[in-house]
Amino acid sequence: MKTKNVLQILMLSGVLIFSSCSKNSSTPAVLGCTDPCSVDYNADADTDDGSCTYGYISMFTDPTDTVNNSSTVYFGGQTARLHMVGEMMSAMNDETTDLNTLNEMFNNNGYLWASAEAAASSKDLYGKTVDEGGRILAAMASFANEVAPAVLAGDVASAGVAGSLTAINPDGSEGRTVKVNAQGMELNQVFAKCLIGGLCLDQIVNKYLGTTKMDVENTNRPGYTTMEHHFDEAYGYLYGLDCSGQSVALTAGDILLNKYLGKVSAAGKEEVGLDNVMKTEFIAGRQAIVDMDYDKRDGHINNICAGLSRVIAYKAMSYLKGASEELSAYGVTPDFIHDLSEGYGFIYSLQFTKVDGVPYFDATWVNDKLNDLEKGNGFWDVTPAQLDAIRAEIVAKDPYFGTL
C-alpha cells in the first residue's frame, strides 16, 4: 500500500480495463478516484480515472525515472509493525491467549498474522522496542499467566486478586469491563501505551531523526538516498496506518501515536491543529533533505521532536487527571483502572521524549514514579494526591503546558 507508484500504475491499467467493460454496460461508469487512501477519494466512483493524489508520497519522486515518475517514499516495515501491535492489543484482551502466542507475535516467530502486510514481513516488534525495566514483557506474561486464567475462571477482580471488573450504570445496565492483574492494571492498555513511547516515539525522534541516521548520505538506488529513506521510516511510525498521512484515517490506524496526535489536536483539546503542523514539518523536512539544506532539515526535525513529545506529556497529564477525579468521586472503578493504565503507559513513554535535545524526564524519574504506582496492591492503593503530584511535575516541564 505504501509504494504508491505501483498502485498508480495498477490504477491506470484499471482505467483501461473498466473503460472497455463499461462500453457493454447499460449503466454509465462513474469516473473518479477509487482509492480511499487518497485525498481525492470519491465514494460514488466505480471506475478509477487516474485522478488520485497522495500528498507526501507523490511529492518526492525519483528524478531519474522520467517514465513512471515513481515515488521514492517507502516505509513498509513500519506499517507491518503497526499492524502487529494492533493484533497484539486484541490478543491481550482475549483470555484464551497464552504466553507462547504473545511471544510469537512480539518476535514475529511462527505467528500467523491476519494482516497481509504483517504476514509478508520479516520485521518484528521486539528488536525495535525499548523495554526499560522489563515492563512490556512483564505485562505480556502477567496477562497470559495471571489475568487470562482468572477471567476464564470467572474471578471478580479486587485488591490482590486478578480477574474482571464490570461497572454498573445508574440504570442497572453494565458499563465498562476491564481485565486486570492483582495490582489492578489493565495490561493491554499498559502494553499499547508503553509502545507509543518505547517503539513509535523512540524510533522517530531518537533513532531515525537522530544524528546517527541523519548523518548517513550514501544512496540505496538512484535518486533515493539513505537519509531520505531514514526520514521516511520516521514518518511511517506516525502515519503508517493512516493512509500515508492523508487525513483519511483507516480503522486500523486508530492506535498508538497517530491516534493521540489526533486527539490532542482536535477542537477544544490541548493543542488545536498540532496534527497539521506535524504533517507540514515532515514535508518541509523531507524537502530540505532533497535540497541538501541540512540546517533547515534540523530545524524541522527539532519541531517534529518537540511536537510529538508534547503529545506524550499531554496524554500523561490528561489520564492522570481523569484517574484522580474518578478515584476521588467513586473509588476504584473500571473507568479509573482504564485511565490509570493508559496514564501508566504514557508516564513510561515520557523518557523517550526529546525537546531541545533532552527528554522531559529520564529513565530514573520514570521508573521511580512507576514503582510508586506498583507498590503494595498497586492501583488499588493509589491516592488522588499521588496522581496529582505526578501530574504537577509534568505540567512544570514546558511553558506550552501552562495550567493544564
N, C-alpha and C positions, 0 to 999 in steps of 0.2 A: 504493500500500500504506500510505502514511503518513497519508492523510486518512481516518481510521478511521470518521468519521461516515457517509461514503459507503458504506464497506464494511458497516457495521452495517445500513444501510437495505437493501442488496442481500441481506444475510443474512436479514433479517426477511422480505423478499419470497420468498426461497428456502424459508423455513419453510412458507409457504402453498402454494407450488408442489409441494414434495416431500410435504407432508402430503396434498395431493389425490391425487398419484400413488400414495401408499402404500396408499390405500383399495382399489386394484385389484390389489395385490400380496399373494401368499400369505405373504410373509416380513415380519414386523413391522419397522417402521422403528426404528433405534437412534438415539434422540434425544441430542443433546449439542452441544458447541461443536466445529465442524469446522475452525476456523482455527488452524493450527499456531503462529501468532504470538501467540496468547492464552495466558495462564497457565491458562485453563480448558480447554485443548485436550483432546479425547477422541479418541484414535486409532481407537477402535472405532465412533464415531458415523458414521452415513451421512446423517443429516438434522439440519441445524442448528436448534437450538431457541431461539436468541437469547440464550444464556447467556454468550457470550464477553465477557470484560472485558479492558481494555488498560492498566491501571496509569497511567503518566504521561499517555498520550493522553486517557483519559476523565476524568482528574482536573481538566482545565482545559477548560471548556465555555463557549460563548458565552451570557452571561446574558440577551441579548436574544432568543435563539432558544428560545422556550418550547415549540415544537412538536417539533423534532427533537433538541434538547439537543446540538447539534453541537459537536465538538471544535474548538478554535481552534488546536491544535498542527499545525504544518506544517514539514517540513524536506526536501522532495522534492529540492531541489538538492544537498543534502549526500549523500543516498542515491545519486543518479545519479553523483556524483563518485567515491564509494567503489566503485561497480561499475566505473567506468572504470579505477581503479587496479588492481583485480583482473584485468581483462583485459590491462592493460599488463604486469603481472608475468608473466603467461603468455607474452605476446609476447616479453618479454626473456629467455625461456628457450628460445625457438624459433629455431633457426639459419636458418630461412627468412625471418625478419623483416628488412625493410630500414628504413633511417633515415626515408624518406618516410612509411612506415606509422606509425612511432613518433611522428613529428611530427604527423601527422594525429590520432592518438589523444590526444596531450598537449594539443593545441589544439582538439580536437573539431571538426575541419575536414574533412568529407568521409568520415570513417571510418564503416563500418557495424558498429555495436556488436551483440553477441549479446544483451546485456541490454536488455530493453524499456524500462526506466527511463532508461538511458543514451541509448538511441536516440531517445527522445522529448524529451530535454533539450537546451537550448541552452547549458548550463553547460560550462565547461572546467576542466582542471587547471592549465594554465599561469597563468591570471590570479589564482589563489588560492595558488600555491606560491612560497615564498621560496627562490630558488636561489642561496644565498650562495656566491660563488666560482665559480659556473657548474658546480658538481659534478654536479647532476642531469642537465642537458643533456649534459654530458661523458660521463656513464655511458651515456646513450642512444646517443650517437654511437659510443662505444667498442664497445658490444655489436654494433651493426649493421655497423660498418665494419671491426672488428678481430676480434672474437670469432666472430661468425657465419660469416665465410668460413673461419676457421681450423678450426672444428668441422666444417664441410662437407667440408673437405679431409682430415679425419681426423688433424689435428695433435695431438700429445700435449703438454699444457702443461708448461712448465718456466720457469726464471728467464729473463725476457726474451722468452718465446715464448707466444703466446696459443694456446688450444685447450681440449681436455677433459682432465680428470684423474679417474681412477676408482680408488677404494680397493679393495684385495683383502683379503678377510677371511681369518682363520686357516685356515678350511676350504677356501680356494681360490675361494669364490664372490665375486662383485662386490658392493661396498658402494656408498657414495655417489659419484655423479658430479657434478663441478662444471664449469661452462663459464666460463673466466676469460680476462681480458686478459693482456698481457705482464707486468703488475705483480701478477698473482695475485689479482685482485679478481673476485668473483662478482657481476656487475653488477645482476642482478635483485634480489638482496638489498640491495645498496647503494642502489638506487633506492627500494625499498619502505621501508627503514628511515629514509632521509633524508626521505621524505614523511610519516612518522609525526610528525616534528617540524615540517618546513617547510610541511606542509599542515594536518594534523589538530590538533596541539597549538597551533600558532601561531594558527590560526583560532579555536580555543576560548578560550585564555587571554589572548591579546594583542589579538585583534580583536573577536569577538562579546561576550566578557565584559569587554572593556576599557572604559575610561571614555567613549570617543567613542561607542560603540554603546549603552552603558547610560545615557547622559545624554539619549537621544532618547526622547520620550514621546508623539509625535503618533500618531494612530490610522490604521491602514490600512483598517479596516472596523469597524463597531460591535462592541464587546465584545472587540476584539483590538488591543492597542497594538503599536507598532513595537518597544518594549522587550521585550515578551513574545516577539515573533517572533524578535528577535535572540538571546534566551536559548534558544529552541527550536532555532535554527540551530546554536548551540554544542553543544547536546545531540545534534543529528544527526551531527556529525562524530565523535562517540564511538559512538552507538548506531544509526546509520542503516542498518546491515545486520544488526542484532541484534534483529529483531522489536520495535523501539522500546524496547529495554532490558528486555524481559520475562524475561530469563534463559533464553530458548529460542533458543539460537544457531543461526542458519542456517549451512549450509556456506559460503555466500558471505560471511558475516560474519567468517570466520576470518582476517582480515587487519588490519593497521595497529593503531591504538591500542587498540581494543576487545579484540583478541586478547591483547595483552600486559598489559593491566589484569587480564584473567582469569588469566594465568599467574602474576603476582606475588601474586595474591590467594588462590591455591589452598593447600590444606593443606600445611604444611611449607615453604612458599615465603617470600619476603621480607616480605610484609605481609598476613597472612591476613585476609580479609574486606574488603579495601580496595574491591573492586568494589561490595559492598553499601553501603559508606559513600558512595561517589560517587553511586550512584542516589538515596540518601536526600538528599544535599546538593542534587542537581539538582531534586528535587521540592520541597524546602523553599525553595530559592532562587526557583523559579518562583512559588510561593505568596506569597512575600514581595513579589514584583513586583505580583501581583494585589492584595495588601493595601496596596500603596504604602508598605511599610516598607523604605526603601532602606538603612538601616543594617544591618538583618538580611540583606537581599539581599547586601550587600557582604561580610558575614561568611561567608555560604555560598559566594560566588564565590571568596574567598581560600582557603577549604578545598578547593574543586574544583581551583583552580590548583596548590596545593601538592601535593595527592594525585596528580594526573596528572603533575606534574613529577617526582615520586619514581619513577613508573613508568619514565620515560626513564632516570633515573640508575641504578635497579636493573638494568635490562637492559643498559646500557652496562657496568656492573661485572661482570655475570654473563657476558656474552660475552667480555669481556677475560680474565676468569679461565679460562673454558673454552679459549680460544685459547692462552693461556700454558701451561696444563697439557698440552694436546695437543702443542704445539710442543716442550716440554721432553721429553716422553716419546717422541715418534715423528718429530719433524721436521715439515716441510711436508707435510701430508696434506689430502685433501679436507675432512675434518672441521675442521681448523684454518682452512682458507680460508673455509669456510662461516661458522664462528663469528666470525672477524675481519671478514668482510664485513658481517655483521649488527652487530658492535660498532662498526665504522666509521660506519655509518648512525646508530646511537644516539649516538655522540660528536657527530656533526653536529647531531643534534636537541637536544643539551643547551643550545644557545644560545637556544632558544625556550621554555625552562622559565621559570617565574615563581613565586618564593617570597618573600613579603613585598615584592612589587613589583619584584624583580630576578631575572635568570636565575642559575642556578648558575655558568655561565661565559659570557663574552661571545664575540662572533664572532672576536675576535683570538686568544683562547686556543684556540678550536675549530679555526681554520684552522692555527694553529701545530702542533697535535697531528696533524691530518690530513696536513699537508705532511710531517711527520716520517715518518708511516707510508708515504708515497708515494715517499720518497727512493730513489735507486738503482733496484734491481729491485723496489721496493715490498714487498709482503707476503713475498716470497722472502727478503728481507734482515732482516726484523723479528726482534727478540730477545725472549725471555720477560721479561727485565729491563725492557725498554722498555714492554711491555704492563702489567707490574706497577706501574710508576711512574705511568702514566696512571690506572690504577685507584685507586691510593692517593690521588691528588689528588681524585678524585670522592668517595671514602669520607670524606674530611676535610671535605666541604662541608655536611653535615647530620647533626645528632645522631641522626636516625632510622636512619642507615646503620650506626652502631656499628662492629663489626668485620667487616662483610660483605666 
